[in-house]
Amino acid sequence: MAQRKKSEKGRTWACPDRTRVAGGQKYEVRYEAKKTARSAPAVKKAVKNVGNVRKKVEKQLTRKK
């Protein structure tokens, strides 16, 4: 059996749903759009450009204002 990697906080697992933005899920796109005061298409474009890591997406969205 493969050994799990430890996350930065020392847990044996990392919660992937919280660290990623699913660009195809309307509720996640809506949440990020509301959080960053941007439009849903802008969030989808950011996910496409920088990937689905939440921190990178938020950084991209706040940079463009």
N, CA, C and O atoms as a Maestro MAE file, in Angstrom:
{
 s_m_m2io_version
 :::
 2.0.0
}

f_m_ct {
 s_m_title
 :::
 protein
 m_atom[260] {
  # First column is atom index #
  i_m_mmod_type
  r_m_x_coord
  r_m_y_coord
  r_m_z_coord
  i_m_residue_number
  s_m_chain_name
  s_m_pdb_residue_name
  s_m_pdb_atom_name
  i_m_atomic_number
  :::
  1 25 0.835 -1.180 0.000 1 A "MET " " N  " 7
  2 3 0.000 0.000 0.000 1 A "MET " " CA " 6
  3 2 0.877 1.240 0.000 1 A "MET " " C  " 6
  4 15 1.885 1.302 0.705 1 A "MET " " O  " 8
  5 25 0.487 2.221 -0.793 2 A "ALA " " N  " 7
  6 3 1.261 3.455 -0.893 2 A "ALA " " CA " 6
  7 2 1.109 4.293 0.370 2 A "ALA " " C  " 6
  8 15 0.038 4.343 0.976 2 A "ALA " " O  " 8
  9 25 2.183 4.937 0.747 3 A "GLN " " N  " 7
  10 3 2.163 5.765 1.936 3 A "GLN " " CA " 6
  11 2 1.642 7.154 1.594 3 A "GLN " " C  " 6
  12 15 2.034 7.729 0.579 3 A "GLN " " O  " 8
  13 25 0.767 7.694 2.427 4 A "ARG " " N  " 7
  14 3 0.207 9.022 2.191 4 A "ARG " " CA " 6
  15 2 1.207 10.102 2.536 4 A "ARG " " C  " 6
  16 15 2.009 9.956 3.458 4 A "ARG " " O  " 8
  17 25 1.149 11.194 1.781 5 A "LYS " " N  " 7
  18 3 2.019 12.330 2.075 5 A "LYS " " CA " 6
  19 2 1.417 13.156 3.194 5 A "LYS " " C  " 6
  20 15 0.196 13.255 3.320 5 A "LYS " " O  " 8
  21 25 2.276 13.743 3.999 6 A "LYS " " N  " 7
  22 3 1.799 14.640 5.053 6 A "LYS " " CA " 6
  23 2 1.654 16.035 4.485 6 A "LYS " " C  " 6
  24 15 2.473 16.485 3.684 6 A "LYS " " O  " 8
  25 25 0.616 16.705 4.904 7 A "SER " " N  " 7
  26 3 0.409 18.077 4.463 7 A "SER " " CA " 6
  27 2 1.292 19.010 5.283 7 A "SER " " C  " 6
  28 15 1.996 18.572 6.193 7 A "SER " " O  " 8
  29 25 1.249 20.288 4.955 8 A "GLU " " N  " 7
  30 3 2.072 21.271 5.653 8 A "GLU " " CA " 6
  31 2 1.718 21.372 7.134 8 A "GLU " " C  " 6
  32 15 2.579 21.685 7.957 8 A "GLU " " O  " 8
  33 25 0.468 21.111 7.474 9 A "LYS " " N  " 7
  34 3 0.053 21.242 8.856 9 A "LYS " " CA " 6
  35 2 0.247 19.957 9.645 9 A "LYS " " C  " 6
  36 15 -0.155 19.883 10.806 9 A "LYS " " O  " 8
  37 25 0.851 18.950 9.042 10 A "GLY " " N  " 7
  38 3 1.187 17.739 9.758 10 A "GLY " " CA " 6
  39 2 0.134 16.649 9.698 10 A "GLY " " C  " 6
  40 15 0.338 15.566 10.247 10 A "GLY " " O  " 8
  41 25 -0.991 16.911 9.041 11 A "ARG " " N  " 7
  42 3 -1.994 15.867 8.897 11 A "ARG " " CA " 6
  43 2 -1.508 14.854 7.876 11 A "ARG " " C  " 6
  44 15 -0.640 15.150 7.056 11 A "ARG " " O  " 8
  45 25 -2.069 13.666 7.932 12 A "THR " " N  " 7
  46 3 -1.655 12.648 6.974 12 A "THR " " CA " 6
  47 2 -2.413 12.756 5.668 12 A "THR " " C  " 6
  48 15 -2.152 11.994 4.737 12 A "THR " " O  " 8
  49 25 -3.332 13.672 5.584 13 A "TRP " " N  " 7
  50 3 -4.068 13.893 4.338 13 A "TRP " " CA " 6
  51 2 -4.373 15.372 4.198 13 A "TRP " " C  " 6
  52 15 -4.498 16.088 5.191 13 A "TRP " " O  " 8
  53 25 -4.487 15.810 2.994 14 A "ALA " " N  " 7
  54 3 -4.869 17.201 2.739 14 A "ALA " " CA " 6
  55 2 -6.262 17.193 2.122 14 A "ALA " " C  " 6
  56 15 -6.590 16.298 1.342 14 A "ALA " " O  " 8
  57 25 -7.056 18.149 2.453 15 A "CYS " " N  " 7
  58 3 -8.431 18.223 1.957 15 A "CYS " " CA " 6
  59 2 -8.400 18.824 0.548 15 A "CYS " " C  " 6
  60 15 -8.305 20.045 0.425 15 A "CYS " " O  " 8
  61 25 -8.473 18.035 -0.499 16 A "PRO " " N  " 7
  62 3 -8.319 18.574 -1.843 16 A "PRO " " CA " 6
  63 2 -9.454 19.497 -2.275 16 A "PRO " " C  " 6
  64 15 -9.243 20.368 -3.119 16 A "PRO " " O  " 8
  65 25 -10.645 19.329 -1.721 17 A "ASP " " N  " 7
  66 3 -11.774 20.160 -2.123 17 A "ASP " " CA " 6
  67 2 -11.604 21.610 -1.684 17 A "ASP " " C  " 6
  68 15 -12.132 22.510 -2.338 17 A "ASP " " O  " 8
  69 25 -10.904 21.853 -0.630 18 A "ARG " " N  " 7
  70 3 -10.740 23.221 -0.134 18 A "ARG " " CA " 6
  71 2 -9.593 23.949 -0.807 18 A "ARG " " C  " 6
  72 15 -9.562 25.179 -0.835 18 A "ARG " " O  " 8
  73 25 -8.658 23.198 -1.345 19 A "THR " " N  " 7
  74 3 -7.478 23.828 -1.927 19 A "THR " " CA " 6
  75 2 -7.601 24.020 -3.424 19 A "THR " " C  " 6
  76 15 -6.698 24.579 -4.046 19 A "THR " " O  " 8
  77 25 -8.687 23.575 -4.014 20 A "ARG " " N  " 7
  78 3 -8.846 23.647 -5.465 20 A "ARG " " CA " 6
  79 2 -10.187 24.274 -5.841 20 A "ARG " " C  " 6
  80 15 -11.148 24.211 -5.075 20 A "ARG " " O  " 8
  81 25 -10.238 24.873 -7.019 21 A "VAL " " N  " 7
  82 3 -11.472 25.441 -7.549 21 A "VAL " " CA " 6
  83 2 -11.882 24.597 -8.752 21 A "VAL " " C  " 6
  84 15 -11.131 24.483 -9.721 21 A "VAL " " O  " 8
  85 25 -13.059 24.013 -8.688 22 A "ALA " " N  " 7
  86 3 -13.569 23.235 -9.810 22 A "ALA " " CA " 6
  87 2 -14.234 24.196 -10.789 22 A "ALA " " C  " 6
  88 15 -15.333 24.688 -10.530 22 A "ALA " " O  " 8
  89 25 -13.576 24.463 -11.906 23 A "GLY " " N  " 7
  90 3 -14.080 25.428 -12.874 23 A "GLY " " CA " 6
  91 2 -15.391 25.020 -13.519 23 A "GLY " " C  " 6
  92 15 -16.113 25.871 -14.039 23 A "GLY " " O  " 8
  93 25 -15.710 23.745 -13.496 24 A "GLY " " N  " 7
  94 3 -16.948 23.262 -14.096 24 A "GLY " " CA " 6
  95 2 -18.117 23.233 -13.144 24 A "GLY " " C  " 6
  96 15 -19.240 22.946 -13.559 24 A "GLY " " O  " 8
  97 25 -17.883 23.525 -11.868 25 A "GLN " " N  " 7
  98 3 -18.949 23.513 -10.869 25 A "GLN " " CA " 6
  99 2 -19.459 24.934 -10.666 25 A "GLN " " C  " 6
  100 15 -18.722 25.807 -10.209 25 A "GLN " " O  " 8
  101 25 -20.719 25.158 -11.005 26 A "LYS " " N  " 7
  102 3 -21.288 26.514 -10.947 26 A "LYS " " CA " 6
  103 2 -21.203 27.126 -9.558 26 A "LYS " " C  " 6
  104 15 -20.908 28.313 -9.421 26 A "LYS " " O  " 8
  105 25 -21.460 26.326 -8.520 27 A "TYR " " N  " 7
  106 3 -21.459 26.884 -7.165 27 A "TYR " " CA " 6
  107 2 -20.069 27.307 -6.725 27 A "TYR " " C  " 6
  108 15 -19.930 28.282 -5.987 27 A "TYR " " O  " 8
  109 25 -19.034 26.594 -7.161 28 A "GLU " " N  " 7
  110 3 -17.670 26.991 -6.793 28 A "GLU " " CA " 6
  111 2 -17.255 28.256 -7.544 28 A "GLU " " C  " 6
  112 15 -16.604 29.137 -6.982 28 A "GLU " " O  " 8
  113 25 -17.638 28.335 -8.808 29 A "VAL " " N  " 7
  114 3 -17.322 29.529 -9.601 29 A "VAL " " CA " 6
  115 2 -18.053 30.734 -9.025 29 A "VAL " " C  " 6
  116 15 -17.479 31.817 -8.910 29 A "VAL " " O  " 8
  117 25 -19.323 30.547 -8.663 30 A "ARG " " N  " 7
  118 3 -20.121 31.625 -8.071 30 A "ARG " " CA " 6
  119 2 -19.504 32.094 -6.757 30 A "ARG " " C  " 6
  120 15 -19.431 33.294 -6.492 30 A "ARG " " O  " 8
  121 25 -19.058 31.141 -5.934 31 A "TYR " " N  " 7
  122 3 -18.455 31.481 -4.638 31 A "TYR " " CA " 6
  123 2 -17.193 32.327 -4.841 31 A "TYR " " C  " 6
  124 15 -17.019 33.355 -4.187 31 A "TYR " " O  " 8
  125 25 -16.320 31.891 -5.745 32 A "GLU " " N  " 7
  126 3 -15.081 32.645 -5.986 32 A "GLU " " CA " 6
  127 2 -15.375 34.012 -6.593 32 A "GLU " " C  " 6
  128 15 -14.705 34.994 -6.273 32 A "GLU " " O  " 8
  129 25 -16.375 34.078 -7.468 33 A "ALA " " N  " 7
  130 3 -16.731 35.353 -8.081 33 A "ALA " " CA " 6
  131 2 -17.225 36.330 -7.026 33 A "ALA " " C  " 6
  132 15 -16.851 37.503 -7.035 33 A "ALA " " O  " 8
  133 25 -18.060 35.851 -6.123 34 A "LYS " " N  " 7
  134 3 -18.578 36.721 -5.064 34 A "LYS " " CA " 6
  135 2 -17.465 37.120 -4.091 34 A "LYS " " C  " 6
  136 15 -17.405 38.266 -3.645 34 A "LYS " " O  " 8
  137 25 -16.601 36.185 -3.772 35 A "LYS " " N  " 7
  138 3 -15.520 36.428 -2.820 35 A "LYS " " CA " 6
  139 2 -14.528 37.475 -3.341 35 A "LYS " " C  " 6
  140 15 -14.035 38.307 -2.579 35 A "LYS " " O  " 8
  141 25 -14.244 37.424 -4.644 36 A "THR " " N  " 7
  142 3 -13.255 38.330 -5.212 36 A "THR " " CA " 6
  143 2 -13.879 39.516 -5.943 36 A "THR " " C  " 6
  144 15 -13.163 40.342 -6.509 36 A "THR " " O  " 8
  145 25 -15.213 39.604 -5.933 37 A "ALA " " N  " 7
  146 3 -15.957 40.677 -6.605 37 A "ALA " " CA " 6
  147 2 -15.655 40.720 -8.097 37 A "ALA " " C  " 6
  148 15 -15.496 41.797 -8.672 37 A "ALA " " O  " 8
  149 25 -15.579 39.572 -8.711 38 A "ARG " " N  " 7
  150 3 -15.348 39.440 -10.148 38 A "ARG " " CA " 6
  151 2 -16.499 38.671 -10.772 38 A "ARG " " C  " 6
  152 15 -17.351 38.150 -10.052 38 A "ARG " " O  " 8
  153 25 -16.542 38.591 -12.071 39 A "SER " " N  " 7
  154 3 -17.602 37.864 -12.765 39 A "SER " " CA " 6
  155 2 -17.251 36.380 -12.858 39 A "SER " " C  " 6
  156 15 -16.090 35.993 -12.723 39 A "SER " " O  " 8
  157 25 -18.265 35.566 -13.091 40 A "ALA " " N  " 7
  158 3 -18.058 34.125 -13.231 40 A "ALA " " CA " 6
  159 2 -17.151 33.798 -14.425 40 A "ALA " " C  " 6
  160 15 -16.273 32.946 -14.291 40 A "ALA " " O  " 8
  161 25 -17.331 34.445 -15.591 41 A "PRO " " N  " 7
  162 3 -16.400 34.174 -16.696 41 A "PRO " " CA " 6
  163 2 -14.947 34.534 -16.367 41 A "PRO " " C  " 6
  164 15 -14.019 33.885 -16.849 41 A "PRO " " O  " 8
  165 25 -14.755 35.569 -15.545 42 A "ALA " " N  " 7
  166 3 -13.390 35.941 -15.141 42 A "ALA " " CA " 6
  167 2 -12.768 34.854 -14.280 42 A "ALA " " C  " 6
  168 15 -11.575 34.573 -14.395 42 A "ALA " " O  " 8
  169 25 -13.579 34.235 -13.411 43 A "VAL " " N  " 7
  170 3 -13.083 33.140 -12.569 43 A "VAL " " CA " 6
  171 2 -12.723 31.941 -13.440 43 A "VAL " " C  " 6
  172 15 -11.668 31.334 -13.257 43 A "VAL " " O  " 8
  173 25 -13.593 31.601 -14.385 44 A "LYS " " N  " 7
  174 3 -13.312 30.467 -15.274 44 A "LYS " " CA " 6
  175 2 -12.042 30.706 -16.089 44 A "LYS " " C  " 6
  176 15 -11.246 29.791 -16.300 44 A "LYS " " O  " 8
  177 25 -11.865 31.936 -16.537 45 A "LYS " " N  " 7
  178 3 -10.672 32.266 -17.317 45 A "LYS " " CA " 6
  179 2 -9.412 32.148 -16.445 45 A "LYS " " C  " 6
  180 15 -8.378 31.664 -16.905 45 A "LYS " " O  " 8
  181 25 -9.506 32.588 -15.198 46 A "ALA " " N  " 7
  182 3 -8.364 32.479 -14.281 46 A "ALA " " CA " 6
  183 2 -8.025 31.022 -14.008 46 A "ALA " " C  " 6
  184 15 -6.850 30.662 -13.948 46 A "ALA " " O  " 8
  185 25 -9.039 30.182 -13.844 47 A "VAL " " N  " 7
  186 3 -8.805 28.744 -13.618 47 A "VAL " " CA " 6
  187 2 -8.121 28.145 -14.837 47 A "VAL " " C  " 6
  188 15 -7.220 27.316 -14.705 47 A "VAL " " O  " 8
  189 25 -8.543 28.556 -16.004 48 A "LYS " " N  " 7
  190 3 -7.942 28.042 -17.235 48 A "LYS " " CA " 6
  191 2 -6.492 28.506 -17.385 48 A "LYS " " C  " 6
  192 15 -5.638 27.753 -17.853 48 A "LYS " " O  " 8
  193 25 -6.222 29.749 -16.983 49 A "ASN " " N  " 7
  194 3 -4.874 30.313 -17.148 49 A "ASN " " CA " 6
  195 2 -3.861 29.804 -16.121 49 A "ASN " " C  " 6
  196 15 -2.738 29.454 -16.484 49 A "ASN " " O  " 8
  197 25 -4.248 29.761 -14.839 50 A "VAL " " N  " 7
  198 3 -3.273 29.431 -13.796 50 A "VAL " " CA " 6
  199 2 -3.473 28.057 -13.181 50 A "VAL " " C  " 6
  200 15 -2.666 27.632 -12.354 50 A "VAL " " O  " 8
  201 25 -4.526 27.357 -13.563 51 A "GLY " " N  " 7
  202 3 -4.796 26.047 -12.981 51 A "GLY " " CA " 6
  203 2 -5.874 26.160 -11.922 51 A "GLY " " C  " 6
  204 15 -6.469 27.222 -11.737 51 A "GLY " " O  " 8
  205 25 -6.123 25.059 -11.226 52 A "ASN " " N  " 7
  206 3 -7.250 25.040 -10.289 52 A "ASN " " CA " 6
  207 2 -6.856 25.193 -8.824 52 A "ASN " " C  " 6
  208 15 -7.681 24.940 -7.946 52 A "ASN " " O  " 8
  209 25 -5.642 25.591 -8.538 53 A "VAL " " N  " 7
  210 3 -5.217 25.817 -7.156 53 A "VAL " " CA " 6
  211 2 -5.830 27.137 -6.676 53 A "VAL " " C  " 6
  212 15 -5.632 28.185 -7.291 53 A "VAL " " O  " 8
  213 25 -6.571 27.070 -5.577 54 A "ARG " " N  " 7
  214 3 -7.365 28.209 -5.105 54 A "ARG " " CA " 6
  215 2 -6.518 29.457 -4.863 54 A "ARG " " C  " 6
  216 15 -6.921 30.553 -5.251 54 A "ARG " " O  " 8
  217 25 -5.362 29.314 -4.234 55 A "LYS " " N  " 7
  218 3 -4.517 30.483 -3.935 55 A "LYS " " CA " 6
  219 2 -4.052 31.181 -5.205 55 A "LYS " " C  " 6
  220 15 -4.021 32.410 -5.267 55 A "LYS " " O  " 8
  221 25 -3.690 30.399 -6.220 56 A "LYS " " N  " 7
  222 3 -3.240 30.990 -7.484 56 A "LYS " " CA " 6
  223 2 -4.381 31.692 -8.200 56 A "LYS " " C  " 6
  224 15 -4.194 32.767 -8.769 56 A "LYS " " O  " 8
  225 25 -5.571 31.083 -8.172 57 A "VAL " " N  " 7
  226 3 -6.735 31.688 -8.818 57 A "VAL " " CA " 6
  227 2 -7.075 33.007 -8.138 57 A "VAL " " C  " 6
  228 15 -7.313 34.006 -8.818 57 A "VAL " " O  " 8
  229 25 -7.101 33.028 -6.809 58 A "GLU " " N  " 7
  230 3 -7.423 34.252 -6.081 58 A "GLU " " CA " 6
  231 2 -6.376 35.334 -6.339 58 A "GLU " " C  " 6
  232 15 -6.717 36.508 -6.483 58 A "GLU " " O  " 8
  233 25 -5.122 34.946 -6.397 59 A "LYS " " N  " 7
  234 3 -4.051 35.906 -6.668 59 A "LYS " " CA " 6
  235 2 -4.222 36.503 -8.067 59 A "LYS " " C  " 6
  236 15 -4.063 37.710 -8.250 59 A "LYS " " O  " 8
  237 25 -4.539 35.676 -9.033 60 A "GLN " " N  " 7
  238 3 -4.758 36.145 -10.406 60 A "GLN " " CA " 6
  239 2 -5.946 37.101 -10.472 60 A "GLN " " C  " 6
  240 15 -5.884 38.121 -11.157 60 A "GLN " " O  " 8
  241 25 -7.013 36.779 -9.771 61 A "LEU " " N  " 7
  242 3 -8.221 37.609 -9.818 61 A "LEU " " CA " 6
  243 2 -8.024 38.951 -9.110 61 A "LEU " " C  " 6
  244 15 -8.548 39.966 -9.568 61 A "LEU " " O  " 8
  245 25 -7.286 38.974 -8.015 62 A "THR " " N  " 7
  246 3 -7.071 40.235 -7.303 62 A "THR " " CA " 6
  247 2 -6.049 41.110 -8.022 62 A "THR " " C  " 6
  248 15 -6.064 42.330 -7.858 62 A "THR " " O  " 8
  249 25 -5.180 40.521 -8.799 63 A "ARG " " N  " 7
  250 3 -4.152 41.268 -9.513 63 A "ARG " " CA " 6
  251 2 -4.755 42.083 -10.653 63 A "ARG " " C  " 6
  252 15 -4.261 43.169 -10.955 63 A "ARG " " O  " 8
  253 25 -5.810 41.582 -11.290 64 A "LYS " " N  " 7
  254 3 -6.349 42.215 -12.481 64 A "LYS " " CA " 6
  255 2 -7.219 43.435 -12.225 64 A "LYS " " C  " 6
  256 15 -7.627 44.090 -13.184 64 A "LYS " " O  " 8
  257 25 -7.520 43.770 -10.982 65 A "LYS " " N  " 7
  258 3 -8.424 44.895 -10.698 65 A "LYS " " CA " 6
  259 2 -7.838 46.213 -11.112 65 A "LYS " " C  " 6
  260 15 -8.473 47.254 -10.940 65 A "LYS " " O  " 8
  :::
 }
 m_bond[259] {
  # First column is bond index #
  i_m_from
  i_m_to
  i_m_order
  :::
  1 1 2 1
  2 2 3 1
  3 3 4 2
  4 3 5 1
  5 5 6 1
  6 6 7 1
  7 7 8 2
  8 7 9 1
  9 9 10 1
  10 10 11 1
  11 11 12 2
  12 11 13 1
  13 13 14 1
  14 14 15 1
  15 15 16 2
  16 15 17 1
  17 17 18 1
  18 18 19 1
  19 19 20 2
  20 19 21 1
  21 21 22 1
  22 22 23 1
  23 23 24 2
  24 23 25 1
  25 25 26 1
  26 26 27 1
  27 27 28 2
  28 27 29 1
  29 29 30 1
  30 30 31 1
  31 31 32 2
  32 31 33 1
  33 33 34 1
  34 34 35 1
  35 35 36 2
  36 35 37 1
  37 37 38 1
  38 38 39 1
  39 39 40 2
  40 39 41 1
  41 41 42 1
  42 42 43 1
  43 43 44 2
  44 43 45 1
  45 45 46 1
  46 46 47 1
  47 47 48 2
  48 47 49 1
  49 49 50 1
  50 50 51 1
  51 51 52 2
  52 51 53 1
  53 53 54 1
  54 54 55 1
  55 55 56 2
  56 55 57 1
  57 57 58 1
  58 58 59 1
  59 59 60 2
  60 59 61 1
  61 61 62 1
  62 62 63 1
  63 63 64 2
  64 63 65 1
  65 65 66 1
  66 66 67 1
  67 67 68 2
  68 67 69 1
  69 69 70 1
  70 70 71 1
  71 71 72 2
  72 71 73 1
  73 73 74 1
  74 74 75 1
  75 75 76 2
  76 75 77 1
  77 77 78 1
  78 78 79 1
  79 79 80 2
  80 79 81 1
  81 81 82 1
  82 82 83 1
  83 83 84 2
  84 83 85 1
  85 85 86 1
  86 86 87 1
  87 87 88 2
  88 87 89 1
  89 89 90 1
  90 90 91 1
  91 91 92 2
  92 91 93 1
  93 93 94 1
  94 94 95 1
  95 95 96 2
  96 95 97 1
  97 97 98 1
  98 98 99 1
  99 99 100 2
  100 99 101 1
  101 101 102 1
  102 102 103 1
  103 103 104 2
  104 103 105 1
  105 105 106 1
  106 106 107 1
  107 107 108 2
  108 107 109 1
  109 109 110 1
  110 110 111 1
  111 111 112 2
  112 111 113 1
  113 113 114 1
  114 114 115 1
  115 115 116 2
  116 115 117 1
  117 117 118 1
  118 118 119 1
  119 119 120 2
  120 119 121 1
  121 121 122 1
  122 122 123 1
  123 123 124 2
  124 123 125 1
  125 125 126 1
  126 126 127 1
  127 127 128 2
  128 127 129 1
  129 129 130 1
  130 130 131 1
  131 131 132 2
  132 131 133 1
  133 133 134 1
  134 134 135 1
  135 135 136 2
  136 135 137 1
  137 137 138 1
  138 138 139 1
  139 139 140 2
  140 139 141 1
  141 141 142 1
  142 142 143 1
  143 143 144 2
  144 143 145 1
  145 145 146 1
  146 146 147 1
  147 147 148 2
  148 147 149 1
  149 149 150 1
  150 150 151 1
  151 151 152 2
  152 151 153 1
  153 153 154 1
  154 154 155 1
  155 155 156 2
  156 155 157 1
  157 157 158 1
  158 158 159 1
  159 159 160 2
  160 159 161 1
  161 161 162 1
  162 162 163 1
  163 163 164 2
  164 163 165 1
  165 165 166 1
  166 166 167 1
  167 167 168 2
  168 167 169 1
  169 169 170 1
  170 170 171 1
  171 171 172 2
  172 171 173 1
  173 173 174 1
  174 174 175 1
  175 175 176 2
  176 175 177 1
  177 177 178 1
  178 178 179 1
  179 179 180 2
  180 179 181 1
  181 181 182 1
  182 182 183 1
  183 183 184 2
  184 183 185 1
  185 185 186 1
  186 186 187 1
  187 187 188 2
  188 187 189 1
  189 189 190 1
  190 190 191 1
  191 191 192 2
  192 191 193 1
  193 193 194 1
  194 194 195 1
  195 195 196 2
  196 195 197 1
  197 197 198 1
  198 198 199 1
  199 199 200 2
  200 199 201 1
  201 201 202 1
  202 202 203 1
  203 203 204 2
  204 203 205 1
  205 205 206 1
  206 206 207 1
  207 207 208 2
  208 207 209 1
  209 209 210 1
  210 210 211 1
  211 211 212 2
  212 211 213 1
  213 213 214 1
  214 214 215 1
  215 215 216 2
  216 215 217 1
  217 217 218 1
  218 218 219 1
  219 219 220 2
  220 219 221 1
  221 221 222 1
  222 222 223 1
  223 223 224 2
  224 223 225 1
  225 225 226 1
  226 226 227 1
  227 227 228 2
  228 227 229 1
  229 229 230 1
  230 230 231 1
  231 231 232 2
  232 231 233 1
  233 233 234 1
  234 234 235 1
  235 235 236 2
  236 235 237 1
  237 237 238 1
  238 238 239 1
  239 239 240 2
  240 239 241 1
  241 241 242 1
  242 242 243 1
  243 243 244 2
  244 243 245 1
  245 245 246 1
  246 246 247 1
  247 247 248 2
  248 247 249 1
  249 249 250 1
  250 250 251 1
  251 251 252 2
  252 251 253 1
  253 253 254 1
  254 254 255 1
  255 255 256 2
  256 255 257 1
  257 257 258 1
  258 258 259 1
  259 259 260 2
  :::
 }
}
